[in-house]
């Protein structure tokens, strides 16, 4: 009976170790495989500074139209006021 418990215990420990190996092995993927295809290449000379004045294309175009932006800001201000009133009532 004692030998059966020892066998079960060693099988359980072995299974746990095998599972840990699989879990940790999944974390060791290459970071190069995770970068997007359209990512910029690393600079060829180490120690060079990144170009900080190069803006992405279409930077001057507004993403949200001004009318919609004003509406969103008004909704956020109203929500902020409601939360302030609710916080004041909760005290």
C-alpha positions as CSV (number, residue, x, y, z in Angstrom):
1,X,0.0,0.0,0.0
2,X,2.9,2.3,0.8
3,X,4.6,1.7,-2.5
4,X,1.4,2.6,-4.4
5,X,1.2,5.9,-2.6
6,X,4.9,6.6,-3.4
7,X,4.2,5.8,-7.0
8,X,1.2,8.1,-7.1
9,X,3.1,10.8,-5.4
10,X,6.0,10.5,-7.8
11,X,3.7,10.5,-10.9
12,X,1.9,13.6,-9.6
13,X,5.2,15.4,-9.0
14,X,6.5,14.3,-12.5
15,X,3.3,15.5,-14.1
16,X,3.5,18.8,-12.4
17,X,7.1,19.2,-13.5
18,X,6.3,18.3,-17.0
19,X,3.4,20.8,-17.0
20,X,5.7,23.5,-15.7
21,X,8.2,22.7,-18.5
22,X,5.5,23.2,-21.1
23,X,4.2,26.4,-19.6
24,X,7.7,27.9,-19.3
25,X,8.6,26.7,-22.8
26,X,5.7,28.6,-24.2
27,X,7.1,31.8,-22.8
28,X,10.4,31.5,-24.6
29,X,9.2,32.5,-28.1
30,X,11.4,34.8,-30.1
31,X,10.7,38.5,-29.7
32,X,11.5,39.1,-33.4
33,X,8.6,37.0,-34.3
34,X,6.3,39.2,-32.3
35,X,7.2,42.5,-34.0
36,X,4.8,43.7,-36.8
37,X,5.8,43.5,-40.4
38,X,5.6,47.2,-40.9
39,X,7.9,48.1,-38.0
40,X,10.9,50.3,-38.6
41,X,14.3,48.7,-38.8
42,X,16.8,49.3,-36.0
43,X,19.4,51.9,-36.8
44,X,22.6,50.5,-38.3
45,X,24.9,52.5,-36.1
46,X,24.3,52.0,-32.4
47,X,24.1,55.1,-30.3
48,X,22.4,57.3,-32.8
49,X,19.4,59.3,-31.8
50,X,16.0,58.7,-33.1
51,X,14.6,61.3,-35.5
52,X,12.2,63.3,-33.2
53,X,11.2,65.9,-35.8
54,X,9.9,63.4,-38.3
55,X,6.1,63.4,-38.0
56,X,3.9,60.6,-39.3
57,X,2.0,61.3,-42.5
58,X,-1.4,63.1,-42.3
59,X,-0.5,64.5,-38.9
60,X,-2.1,67.9,-39.6
61,X,-5.6,66.3,-40.3
62,X,-8.0,66.2,-37.4
63,X,-9.0,62.7,-36.4
64,X,-12.3,63.8,-34.8
65,X,-14.3,66.6,-36.4
66,X,-14.6,69.7,-34.3
67,X,-18.4,69.4,-33.9
68,X,-18.1,65.9,-32.6
69,X,-15.2,66.8,-30.4
70,X,-17.2,69.6,-28.8
71,X,-20.1,67.2,-28.2
72,X,-17.8,64.7,-26.5
73,X,-16.2,67.3,-24.3
74,X,-19.7,68.5,-23.3
75,X,-20.7,65.0,-22.4
76,X,-17.5,64.5,-20.4
77,X,-18.1,67.7,-18.5
78,X,-21.7,66.8,-17.7
79,X,-20.5,63.3,-16.5
80,X,-17.8,65.0,-14.3
81,X,-20.4,67.3,-12.7
82,X,-22.8,64.3,-12.0
83,X,-19.9,62.4,-10.4
84,X,-19.0,65.4,-8.3
85,X,-22.6,65.8,-7.1
86,X,-22.8,62.1,-6.4
87,X,-19.6,62.2,-4.4
88,X,-20.8,65.2,-2.4
89,X,-24.1,63.4,-1.6
90,X,-22.2,60.3,-0.5
91,X,-20.3,62.2,2.2
